[in-house]
């Protein structure tokens, strides 16, 4: 490779990394606003009704705005439809588990447990994608896991089994991110976002046909009441919230797809902890939720490990770019 080629490659890695992080931060903000909307609507509506409604809006935004601005209809072509459907199913499971917990538990606690996902994403990137992670970042992962344990507190009197639901969501979401990275540059972000929305629409509609009459309402544990509540015509005052949910879902799906297709999962996953900070902020400012003492320590450990991993990941990448510049053969 020529010196010019090495320089171009290093610049692409640098700028690509910055763009991937920027996209992920936009996705984090979008999804955190969506979490607030879901929690607000969870007191009156079925999860599946909210999902289907927001998906219709998200599809309209994706097809009407995002696709025309990011490559047109040709960008929706895919060579891996089954892989994209599998990716969509992963995020469907993640949403069901996460928002079932959010409906009855503090947003900050649920988000903190869910944030084992970036830890798992980094692990999966090593196992399945052969990305490299050093000893120090593995230690940071261990501290992050300790923080999750402090929030969940398994075996203690304060343990609540619905806190296991965000763990299920975390595994599903980490798999989702790994598949996104696996598809890489072969699939466009609009195509990945469209397939995800379509998967939500099909599964949500099917669940609505089965559960939408409320036949199981009042006969399931509280954590699952959000799933089986009867569908109803939305109140006019809630219409802006439904609309906002759809818009932020569309933008978040596009940006997270774009981020993980152009950036390394081990670099990006720590930046998802921004959503945890936002969850604490939204939970306190909107819902008046204050984390317990142990939960606060756990959240701090999770945040600390994420920040360390972000800094260390940037250092590792910088070293790689320098080596690319210095290579002569």
QUIRAMO-V191498 format. One record per pair of residues at least 6 apart in sequence whose C-alpha atoms are under 7 Angstrom apart, sorted by the first residue. I is the first residue (numbers start at 1). J is the second residue. If there is no record, write none. Layout:
i->[I & I]
j->[J & J]
This chain:
i->[1 & 6 & 6 & 7 & 10 & 10 & 10 & 16 & 16 & 17 & 20 & 20 & 20 & 20 & 20 & 21 & 21 & 23 & 23 & 23 & 23 & 24 & 24 & 24 & 26 & 26 & 27 & 27 & 27 & 27 & 28 & 28 & 28 & 29 & 30 & 30 & 30 & 30 & 31 & 31 & 31 & 32 & 32 & 32 & 34 & 34 & 34 & 37 & 37 & 39 & 39 & 42 & 42 & 45 & 45 & 46 & 46 & 46 & 46 & 46 & 46 & 47 & 47 & 48 & 48 & 48 & 48 & 49 & 49 & 51 & 52 & 52 & 52 & 54 & 54 & 54 & 54 & 55 & 55 & 55 & 55 & 57 & 57 & 57 & 58 & 58 & 58 & 58 & 59 & 59 & 61 & 61 & 62 & 67 & 67 & 75 & 75 & 75 & 76 & 76 & 76 & 77 & 78 & 84 & 84 & 85 & 85 & 87 & 87 & 88 & 88 & 88 & 89 & 90 & 90 & 90 & 90 & 91 & 91 & 91 & 92 & 93 & 93 & 94 & 94 & 94 & 94 & 94 & 95 & 97 & 97 & 97 & 97 & 98 & 98 & 98 & 100 & 100 & 100 & 101 & 101 & 101 & 101 & 101 & 101 & 102 & 103 & 104 & 106 & 106 & 107 & 107 & 108 & 108 & 108 & 108 & 108 & 109 & 109 & 109 & 110 & 110 & 111 & 111 & 112 & 112 & 112 & 113 & 113 & 113 & 113 & 114 & 114 & 114 & 114 & 115 & 116 & 116 & 116 & 117 & 117 & 117 & 117 & 118 & 118 & 118 & 118 & 119 & 120 & 120 & 121 & 121 & 121 & 121 & 121 & 122 & 122 & 122 & 124 & 125 & 125 & 125 & 125 & 126 & 137 & 140 & 140 & 140 & 141 & 143 & 143 & 144 & 144 & 144 & 147 & 147 & 147 & 147 & 148 & 150 & 150 & 150 & 151 & 151 & 151 & 152 & 152 & 153 & 162 & 177 & 180 & 180 & 180 & 181 & 181 & 181 & 184 & 184 & 185 & 189 & 189 & 189 & 190 & 192 & 193 & 193 & 193 & 211 & 212 & 212 & 212 & 212 & 213 & 213 & 214 & 214 & 214 & 216 & 217 & 217 & 217 & 218 & 267 & 267 & 270 & 270 & 270 & 270 & 271 & 273 & 273 & 283 & 284]
j->[329 & 324 & 325 & 325 & 321 & 324 & 325 & 262 & 263 & 263 & 258 & 259 & 260 & 262 & 263 & 259 & 268 & 255 & 256 & 258 & 259 & 255 & 256 & 259 & 252 & 255 & 251 & 252 & 255 & 256 & 272 & 274 & 275 & 275 & 248 & 249 & 251 & 252 & 248 & 249 & 252 & 275 & 278 & 279 & 245 & 248 & 249 & 241 & 245 & 102 & 103 & 103 & 226 & 229 & 231 & 226 & 227 & 228 & 229 & 230 & 231 & 226 & 227 & 204 & 207 & 208 & 227 & 208 & 231 & 204 & 201 & 204 & 205 & 242 & 243 & 245 & 246 & 197 & 200 & 201 & 246 & 243 & 246 & 247 & 246 & 247 & 249 & 250 & 194 & 197 & 247 & 250 & 250 & 73 & 190 & 188 & 190 & 191 & 188 & 190 & 191 & 191 & 187 & 192 & 195 & 195 & 199 & 176 & 179 & 195 & 196 & 199 & 199 & 172 & 173 & 175 & 176 & 172 & 173 & 176 & 200 & 169 & 172 & 168 & 169 & 170 & 172 & 173 & 169 & 165 & 166 & 168 & 169 & 165 & 166 & 169 & 223 & 224 & 226 & 110 & 162 & 163 & 165 & 166 & 223 & 110 & 226 & 223 & 283 & 289 & 279 & 283 & 276 & 279 & 280 & 283 & 291 & 151 & 291 & 295 & 163 & 166 & 276 & 279 & 148 & 276 & 299 & 148 & 151 & 166 & 167 & 166 & 167 & 169 & 170 & 170 & 145 & 148 & 170 & 170 & 171 & 173 & 174 & 174 & 269 & 270 & 272 & 141 & 171 & 174 & 174 & 177 & 178 & 265 & 269 & 265 & 266 & 269 & 178 & 131 & 178 & 265 & 266 & 132 & 309 & 305 & 308 & 309 & 305 & 301 & 305 & 301 & 302 & 305 & 298 & 299 & 301 & 302 & 298 & 294 & 295 & 298 & 294 & 295 & 298 & 159 & 163 & 159 & 223 & 260 & 257 & 260 & 261 & 260 & 261 & 265 & 261 & 262 & 261 & 254 & 257 & 258 & 254 & 257 & 253 & 254 & 257 & 228 & 228 & 229 & 230 & 231 & 230 & 231 & 228 & 229 & 230 & 228 & 225 & 228 & 229 & 225 & 310 & 313 & 306 & 307 & 309 & 310 & 310 & 303 & 306 & 289 & 290]
